């Protein structure tokens, strides 16, 4: 009996929170308490009473905080009295207030007339991170004492609160978060989200470039190599004009062109392809903490904020608009070399007489002269060699070391529940009568289907009425969460350390203090008395003297620490080996860790990066198709990242574990077969074109390779750093092909094709996911495999209007080789015509085209007939 119970016994009066617990929580498992409290918080916020509890908006957070904390601790298997995690160091009142504020922000987002963000957790994250950075600006805290957070996408409030309190976090950060929540009790956090405020500082070369831009009246171009931060520089220009730079860069701030008062700004961001514009919006998310909104469509998207409009447009869209006749505050031209010489666009620059920053790494002399004639001077140059010398583009070998997950029993349990659910619902699920849909039944073929249905209106209704479906939906989400939290076998990390520490300086990145203890315990056993002279442990995140000593005094050995601290915020110039414990999902921070840890200040270092990645191996923990698809997608992303900075990884297996090559090959085959079976109705190929192309290449090689296609990839040959730095700076990014006998990678600019607009509309209606580019690419692949002769003239019958589609670089190069001197445009037109549905009349009804079915069939006959001309 606690003190509250004693008081209640004396007064015979339970508090509102205790009444709530007795009436509603006691019958539920504790792991369900946080989510139930979240649901109730929404009701209370709407003025609805919860039974006879008398809970109000004024006391809900404080009255329910105790039970929220108990539920989180139970779900994470944490004893709050015996943990150093934030949940053990902060009161139930604090935790309840954070949960209440997160719930309130989600409701504000739903009701806002300004925002249309698809991802509430990103909005929560953005609002918090910006306020934290603002505290630095006020000198209320040192920048080195805080961290920003990246929360799981589209997460529930309970997941967000768990991410803050049930993972390792600096105490300074959590204390600041609680202060911020208390300060926002009156006006909420919503107004913070859209502000263009940099939450990450500029690198030194970016500071120099921005300083030069400001000194030249905010007009000019920079020539910076790939992966050295051109987009980041463009974001800094936007933040400078319409928000604020990071506090550490405020010395660069000027009053030039800053919009004030009630004036709304107009910004135009130009890139040659939709996918690049979407990448820009993701960078808005990452560095300005403005959550990404909807995708660019047909060269156009406009993000509207309280401070102004940002137009994400292709050059063609800009040419066809009249916006330059109006007042434009800032124009950002990205990858300018792709379109500067295009017909009509160069002269368009004559109409842009205001602030402009052009970004490229491949401008030739003609491009440069075209810019400079229009008073757009060269401001700054940063070559690949500069990037390598600065440590931004490390020269390193990269191994992805595959090993089993640890503790697969938890995964096996939830996998069995998923397997039963997939079997139960394989023949479809009847839609509840009260749901207004066009179908009476939905089908579940894979976990992606299940996740989509569970989050839909149909799924919400099913969860209310069907207990078995509710359990299945919970298992699907639970399996994803379980894999995210599983660690690869740490014995593999230990072996890599022992293999390298006698000859190298190793940085070892782990996730938790518990993992550090496990690894160091085994190292002590293996090294004996030599342990103290070889191993440095960073167990105090605020004291970097151990890092400095390791960096400057040790000739070899290993330093071991938490990845969030040692991998993303600490420079170690002399390390030449990094061993990174992979997480259950990929993050761009992986590449950042390479750049930060494997510093290359002299330009002559050759380093080694090991990424230890876990895979399921127990039969009862495996869903071969699902896990195989995830494995191939992850591998494709890693290969693409490696291609980006001349460090394409090779894949190896820790042969001292239960994982063998035949296991990897089986996983690859299962994934490739599943993609074949599920595409296009049940599987969306990666939206990133380079990742998509690598995945397609892997699928082909899996079919042609005995054993594992990934393990057969050989380490690529690489040019010297000196040769890379001395390459002709005026040449374009030449299309190159890097290949071995197993996997081929093609780099090229890609191609844009003009389709007759009526044909474009038919293709869009035929494609289930409305992804016209993907439909066209599939059509071209099929056409290339079945057709020997190609049209020799352009075939766009009656094409008064056209719409642009884009082929990925490798496919464009392939098509160019196939058609030789013929017309790519005609070949693509014919390919699309061949791929369209036979039932043109039905498709036509979805397009709104005024052409009759007979007219369309005649045009298609004319189009596809060209192949035999």
N, C-alpha and C positions, 0 to 999 in steps of 0.2 A: 504494500500500500504506500503510494507516494503522498507528498504534502497536499496535492490537489484533492486526492481522495479523502484525506483527513478533514480538510476544510468543508468538502461537500457533506461529509457525514455529520459535521457539527451544525452546518447551516441548512442541511437538507435541500440544497439548491445547486444543481449542476450548472456550469458555465455553458454559454451557447456552443462552444467548441465541443464540450463533452456530450452535450445533447446530440450534436451532429454525429459524433462518433458512435454513440449508443444506438441511434436510430438508423444510421446508414452504413457505417464502416465496419462495425463488429462482425457482420455477416460475410464480409468480403475478405479474401486473402490480403495480407499487408502489401504484397507487391502491386495490388490494384489500387491502393489508396491514392497515390499521387494523381493518376489519371481520373479517378472519380472526383477528386477535389477540384481538378481543372474543369471538368464538366459542370460542377456545381458553381464554380466561380463565375462562369458565363451567365448562369441564371441569376445569381445575386447581383451582378453588374447590371442586368436588365431590370432589376427591381422586383424579382420574383423571390418569395420566401421559400426557404428549404424546410419543409415540414413545420414543426413547432420549435425550431432551434433559435429563432430570433437573430440569426446572423445577418449582418448588414455590410455594406461596402466599407464602412469605417473600421470594422473589427474582423472581417473575414480572414485577412492574411495572418493576423496575430493568433486568432482562435484555432486555425487549422494548421499552422506551421509545424507544430509538434508531430502531427500525424503524417504530414507530408514528408518530414524528415525520416520518420520511422519507416515509411513505405519505400523511400529511395534507398535507405540503408539495407533493407531486406532484399530489394531487387538486385542490388549490386553485391550482396553478400559481404557487407562491411559492418564491423562493429564500431560505432561512432566513438566509443570510449577508448578504443585501442588503435586508432589510426591517425596518421599525420595528414590525411587528405582534408580538404576544406570542410567536408561535412562533419568532421570531428572537432573542428576549431571554431565553428560559428553556430550561433544559437538557432533554435527553431524559429524564433521571431524573424531573424534575418532571412532564413531560407524561405519562410512563408511569404515575406514581403517581395522577394525576388520573383517567386512563382506568380504572385498576384499581378505584379507589374508586367511580366511577360504575357500573361493572359490578357491584360488590358490592352497591351500594344497590338496583339493579334486582332482584337475587336476593333481598335482604331483603324487598322489597315483595311479591314473589311468595309468599314463605314466611310472611309475617306473619299472625298470627291477628286483628289489629286493623284493618288497613287494607284497603280495597277500591278504591283509586284506579285509575281507568281510564287515566291518562296518566302513565307513569313519568317523562317528561322534566319535567313540572310538579313532581313530587315531588323530583327532583334540584334543580331551581331553588329550590323552597321551602326545602329544608334549607340550602342554601348561603346564600340571602339572609338567613335568620333569624340565622345565625351571624355574618354580616357586620354586621348591625345590632347584634347583641349586643356586638361589638367596640367600636362607638361608645359603647354604654352604659358600658363599662369605661374610657372615655377613652383607648383604645389607638389611636384614629385619629379624625381630624376628620370630621364628617359630609360636608363638602364634598369630601372626597378620595376617596370611594368611590361606586360605582354598584351598583344591583341589575341582575339580568339577566332577560330574558324569552326563554325557549328555544323552538324550534319544537315544536309539539305532537306527542306520540307519536313522538319522534325516536329513532334508534338512538344508541348510546353514541358512535360515531365522529362523528355529526353534532353531538352535544352538545359533545364535545371541540373540534371544529372551530369551533363557535360561540364558544367561549371564547378559543381561541388564534389563530384565523385571521381575526378581525374586529378593528376598532379597539377597544381596551379600555384603561382607565387602568392604569398599572403598579401603582398602589396596590391596585387591585381584584384583579389577578391574583396579586400577592404575598400578599394576604390569603387568597385562595382556596387557594393552595398550603399556607399555614400551617394552614388549617382542615382540609385533607385529611390533612396529617401528624398533626394532633391527633386526628383521628377514626380513625386506623389501628387502634386497639384496640377501640372500641365502635361504630364506624359512625356514619352520619348519620340513621338512621331515626327515632330518638326526637325529632328536632327538628321533624318534619314537621307533626304535629298541634297543636302549641302555638299558641294564639291570641295571637300577638305582632304588633303593628302594625309593618309595614315601611315605611310612609309616614307623614309627619307630618300633623297637622291643620292646616287653614287657620285663620286668626285667628278668623273668625266661628264656626267649629266648636269651637275652644277655648273661646270665650265660652259657647256653648250647653252644652258638656259641663260646664264649671265651674258653670253655673247648675243643671244636673241634679244634680250632686253636692251642691251647697249646699241643694237642696230634698229631701234624703234619697232621691235616686235615684228620683224619681217626678214625672212631668210630661209636657207635650207641647211640641213646637216647630212653628212655622209658617214653613216655609222654601220659597221658590220652586223650581220645577223646575230641575234642573241645578246646584243650589248645595250638594249633598253631604249629603242627609238620610241616605242609606244608610250613608255613611261614618261619620256620627255614631253610628248604631246599632251599627256594628262596633266603634267606639271604646268604647262602653259595655260590650260583651262582652269586649273585650280588657282593659279596666280591671278587671273583676270576676274574670276567670278566666285572665288571662295577663299581658300588659304592654303599655302604650302605647309609641309610638315614643319613643326616648330624648329627643328635643327636647320631648316633652310630659309627661315624668315629674313635673314640678312639680305636675301636676294629680292625681297618684295619691293615693288615700286608702285606708284599711283597710276601708272600708265593704263588707260582704257578700262579701269575697274568700274563695273556697273554699280550704281548706288541707288538708294531710295526705292521707288516703285518701278523703275525701269526693268524690263525683262530683256535678257540677252538672247542673241541668236548665234549659234555655233554650227558650223558645217564640218563634219568629219568625212573625208572622201577616201575610199579605197576601191580597188578594182574589182573586188568580188564580195558577194554577200557574206561568205564565210569569214573574210577578214573583218568586215564590219561587225559581225557577231563576236569575233574575238575582241574587238575594241570594247564592246559592251561588257564582256567578261572582265576586261581590265578596269573599266569603270567600277565594277563590283569589287575587284581585288584591292585597288590602290586608292580609289576615292570612297570606297564603301558605299556606293550607290547600287543597290541590288539590281541585277540584270532583269530587264523586262522582256517582252516578246521578241521573236527573231525577225531579222530583216527579210522582207519579201520582195522579190523582183527589183532589187536595187534600192529599196527605200524603207526607212523606218525613222520615225521622229519620236524622241523621248521628251516628254513635256514635264517640266519641273516648275516649282514656284518661282525659281530664279531665272528661268528662261527655257528655250527649246534647243535641243541638240539634234540636228539632222544627220543621220548616218546614211550616206548616199554613195552610189557608184558614180563614176564620171558621167555616164550617160544620163543618169537621173538629174545631175546638176546641170548638164547642158540643156535638158528639156524643161527646166524650171525657170521661173523669172525672179528667183530669190535674190540674185545679184543686183537687181534693179532696186532692191530694198536695202535696209540697213543691216549689214552683217558685221558682227563684232569680232569674230575670229574664224579663220578657215584653217583646218589641219589636213594636209595632203599626206597620206600614208603610202609607202612603197611607190613613190612618185614615178619611178622609171617605167612602171608597167603601162602607163597611159599618157605620159607627157607628150609623146610624139604622135598620139592618135589624132586622126583628122578632126580638126575643130577644137580640140581641148586646149592646145597651147594658146590659141588666141583668146580663149575664155579667160585666161589669167589676166588679160589686159583689163578685164572688168573688176578684178579683185584688187582694189587699191588700199585696202586696210590691213589689219594684222593678219599675218599668214606665217605658218611654219610648215615647211615641206620636209618629209622624212624619207630617206632611202639609204641603201647600202650599195647600190649598183648604178649610179648615174654615170653615163658616158659623157664625152665632151659635148656632144650635140645637146643632150638634156641640160647640161650645166649652162651652156650658152643661152638656151631658150629661157631658163629661169632668170639668169643675170640680165638679159635684155629687158626683163619686166621688173627690174629693181627688186629681185629676190636673190640676194648675194649668198655666197657660201660662208657659213658661220663656223663650222667645226667639222673635223674629220676624225674618225676613230676606227682603225682597221682591226682585222681579226687578230693580228699580232698584238695590237694594243690591248685587246680584250684578254688574250692569253697572259700577257705580262701583268695585267691588273688582277688576274685571278678570276675574271668574269667568265671567260671561256676556257676552262681547264683542259690541258692536254693530258688525257688519262685513258687507261684501259678500264673497261667496265664489265664485270662478271655478275650475272644474275644467278645466284646459287639456290637451287630448289631443294627443299627439305620438307619433311612432314610437319603438319601442325602439331603442337603439343596439346595434351588433354582433349582428345577428340571425342571423349564420351559425351560431353555436353552437346557437341555438334551431332553426334549419332542420334541422340534422343529427339532433338527437334527435327532432324532430317526424316526420321521415321514418321513423324506426324505429318510432315509435308508430303511424303510419299503416299501415305494413306489418303490424304486429301486429294491429291492429283488423281488417284485411282477412283475415288468416290465420285468426283465431279468430271471425269473424262468425257462422259456423254452429255454434258451440259447442265446448266442450272436454270430452273424456271424463274422467270422474273416475277416478283410480287405484283399482284393485281393493281395495287395503288401507285405503281411507278409508271409514269408516262414515257414509254419508249417505243421504238419502231419494231422491236423484236420481242418475242415471248420467251426467249432462251438465250443465255450467254454461255460460251464454251471456255473451258480452261485446259489449255494444252501444256503450259509451262508456268513457272513461278512468276514470270513477268506478266502474263495474263492475270494471274491471281492477284498480284499487287495492284494492277490497274483496276480490276473489278472491285477489290476491297475498298479502294479510295473513291469509287464512283457513287452516284446516287443509288444505283442498284445495290451496290455492296453495302452501303449504310443501312438500307432497308433490310437486306438479308441478315445483317448482323443483329438487327433488332428482333428478328423473328425466327432465325435458324441458329440454334446454339452450336451445331456442328460446323456450320460455315464460319461462325465467329471464332471458334477454336482453330479452324484451318487458317483463317486470315492472320490470327495471332501467331501461328507457327511459321507462316511465310515471312512475316516481318521479323520474327524472333531468330530465324535461321540467318537472315542477312546481318542482324546485329551480332549474333554469336560469331560468325566468320570475321566480322570487322574487329572483334575483340580478341580473337585467337592469336597466339604468338607462334611463329615458326620455332622449331626445336632449337633451344639455346645451346645445345651441345655443338651444333654447327658453328655458331659464333665462337665458342671456345676453341674449336679446332682451327678456325681461321686466324684467331689471335696467336695461337701457339705456332702456326706455320710462318708467321710474318714478324713477330716482335723481336727476334734476334738480329734481323738485318734492316728493319724499317721502323719508322715512327708511325704508329697506328692510332687512329681515332675510332673509337667504338661507340656507336650510337644505339642506346636502348630506350625503352618506353617508360619504365617505372623503377623506383628504388628496389622493389622486390626482384626485378630482373637483374639489376646490378649485383644484388647480393648473391643470386644464384650463379651468375657467371664468375664473380670474383671468388666465391667459395671453391668452385671447381679449379680455377686457376691457381689458387693457393695450394690445393692438393697436388696439382701437376708440377708446379714450379718450386715448391718448398721454400728454402731460404732465399732463393733468387727473386721471389715475388716482390718484395718491397723495392728492389732496385729497378724493376722492370715495369711495374704497374702503378699508374696514378689514377685515383678515383676522384671525380668531381662530385662530391656529395653535398657541397654547399653552393647553391646556385648564385649566391651573392658574392662569393669570394673567388676571384679569378687568379689569385696568386699561384695556385696549383697549375693552372693552364700556362701561365707565363713561365713558370719553372720548367715545365715539360717542354715548352716551345724553345726555350733558350739554353737549357742546361743538359737535357737528355739527348744522347746520340741515337738511341733506339729504345723501343719499349712500346707501351700502349697507354693511352688515356681513355677512361671509360666514364660516360655520363649520359644524362637524359638528352634525347635527341632535340627536344624543343629548346633546350638551353645551349648545349654544346654544338648542335648541328646547324642552328639557324641564327645565332646571335654572337658567336665567338670566332675570332680569326685566329687560325694557327698556321703560320706561314711555312713551318718546316715539316709538317706532316706529309707523308707520301703514300699512305694507305688509309682508306676509310672502310670500316665494316658497319653497314647500316642494317639494323633489324627492321625488316619490312612490316608494314601494317596491312590490315585486311582490305584496304582500298588504296588506290593510288592518289597521290597529291603532287602538285607541282613543286612542293617543298623538297621533293626528292632531288630534283635538278638543282634547286637552290643550295641544298646541302653539299652537293659536289662543288659548286662555285665557292661556297664560303669556307669549307674545310680544306679542299685541295687547292690552296693558294699557290700562285705561280708568279711571284714577283720578279724573278730574274728571267723568265721566259725559257728556261732550259730544264725545268722539272718534268719528269715523267712519273705519273702517279697511278695508283690502282684503286678502283672503287668496287667493293663487294656489296651487292644488295641481296640480303638473305630473305627469300620469299617462301612462305608456307603454302602447301597444297594439302587437301584431304587425301588420306591413303586408306583409312579403314573402310571396308566395303559398306558397313552400315552407316557411315558418315558421308558417303558419296552419293550425289545425284549426277551421274556421269555427263549427261547432256548439259545440264545447267552449269556444273562446275567446269566442264570443258569449254563452253562458250565464254565464260568469265575468264578462264585461263588464256584463251586466244586473244580476247580483247585487251587484257592486261599486257600480254607480251607484245602486242602490236603497238600499244601506247609507249611501252619502254623502248622499243626499237625506233619509233618515230622521235622520241626525245633524244635518243643517242645520235640519230642522224643530224639533229639540229646543231650539235657542237662537236662533230667529228669524233664521237665516242660510241659508235654502235655497239651494243652489248653482245656478249656471247653468253650462252646458257649452259650451266653445268649442274650436276647432281651431286649432293653429298653422299658418296657411296658407302659411308659408314652408318647410314640410317636405313630404314625399311623402304626407301624410295629407290626405284631402279629405272633404267631407261625405258623398259617396256611399259612401266606405269605411266610415264610421261607421254609416250606414244599413244597409249590407249586413251588418255585424257584428250590429247589433240584430236584424235579420230572422232571421238564422241562429240567434241565441240563442233568440228567441221560438218559432221553429219547432221547435227541439230540445226545449224545455220541453214544448211541446204533444205531441210524439211520445213523449217519455220518461215523462211523468207518467201514472199514479202509480208504475208498476212500476220505472222506471229513473231516477227523479229525485225527490228530496225537496225540497219547497218550503221556504223559510227558516222556521225555528221562531219567530223574532221576528215577532209579528203585524203590527207597523207596517211592517217591511221587506217582509214577505209581501204586504201590501196595496199598497204602492208598486210592487212588482214586477208584480203583477197589473194595476195601472193602466197601467204602461209597456207591458205586452204588448198591452193593448187599443189604446193610442195608436199603437203601432208599426204595427198593422194598418190604422189609420185615417189615418195621416199620410204625405204624400208627402215623401220625404227622411228626415232623422233626427228621431225624436221627442225625443231628449235635447237636441239642439242647438236645438230649437224652444222649449224651456222658457224663459220670460221671468223676469226678476228680480222677486220679489214686492214689493209695496208694504209698507211697515213703519210702524207707529205711532212717534211720537216717544218718546224715552227718558222724558221728563217725563210723558207720558200714561201710559206703561206703569207707571211708579212710582206714579202717583196713582190707579190703577184701584181699584175697590171691593175692599178686602182681604177682605170677608166673602163675596164671591160665589164660587161653585164654578167650577172650570175649565170654562167654557162650551164646548159642542161648537161648533166653528167649521169653516168650509169655506173653504180657500184654493184658488183655481182660476184657470187661464187656459184659452185655447181648446185647449190641447194636452194638459195633464196636470192632473188634479184630485186634490186631497189632502183627505181628510176626517178630522177629529179628533173623537172621541166617546168615551164611557166604555166602550162595548161592553156586551154583554148576556149574562147567564147564563140558561140554559133547563133546566128539569127534564125529562129524558127518563124514560119508564118504564124500569126497570132491565133488563127483558127486551129492550127495543128497543135500549138502550145496548149490551148484550152482543152482539146480532146485528150492530150497526154495527161494533163493535170486531173481531169475527171476520171481517167482510167486508173491512175495510180491511187491505191487505197489510202496512202498516207499523204497524198497531195505533194509529194516530193518530186518535182518535175526533173530536177537534175539527176536524181538516182534512177528514175524511170528511163530517161534518155541514155544514161550510161549502160544500163542493163540491155537496152535495145541495141546499142552499138556493139556490145560484146557478142550478143547473139547473132547479129547481122554479120560481123566479121568472121564468125565461125562457120557460117552457112553460105556465104556469098563469095564468089570468086571475082567477078567483074564489078566495078563500081561506076556510078554515073560520072560523066566527064564534064558536065556543065551544071551550073547551079539550078536547082529545081525548087522554086518557090512560087507555085501557080497563084496568080491573082493576089500576091502578097502586098496589099496596100499597107498593112501594119505588121510589124514583126515584134517578137519578144525574145529576149536573150536567155540562152541556157549556157551552162559552163561544164566542160569536160574536165575531169581531174587530170593532172599533169601526165601521169603515166599513160592513161588511156588516150589522151590527145597525141602523145608521141607515137603510140602504137598505130592509131588511125592514120596519122601522117605518113607512116611508113607503108601502110597497106594501100592507100589510095595513090601514093607516089605523086604523079603529076596531075591527078584528078582533083575533084572538088570535095573537100571534107564536108562542106555545107550540104551538098547534094547527098552525100553518103548518109549523113545524120538524118536529113529529111526522110530519106527512103527507109532507114532503120526504124525510125519512129512510126512511120506509116505501117510497116510490117508488124510492129509490136502492138498496135492498137487492137482493142477488142473487136471481134467480129460483129458484135451487136452495136453498130454505130448509132442506130436510132435511139437506143436506151442511153448511151453515153451522151449523145447530143442533148437530151433532155436535161442533163445535169449542168450543161455549160451556159445555157441562155443564148447560144448562137442562133442567128436568124437564118442561116443557110439550111436548106432542107436536107433530109437524109440522103436523097438521090444526089444532090449537089456535092455533099461531102464524100460520098462513095466515089463519085466521078473524079474529084480532086485527088483522093487517095490512090485511085487506079493510075492516074497520070503520074503521081509522085513515085510510087513504087515501081511503075513500069520503066522508069529511067534506068533501073539497074541492068536491064538487058539491052540498052541502046548501044 
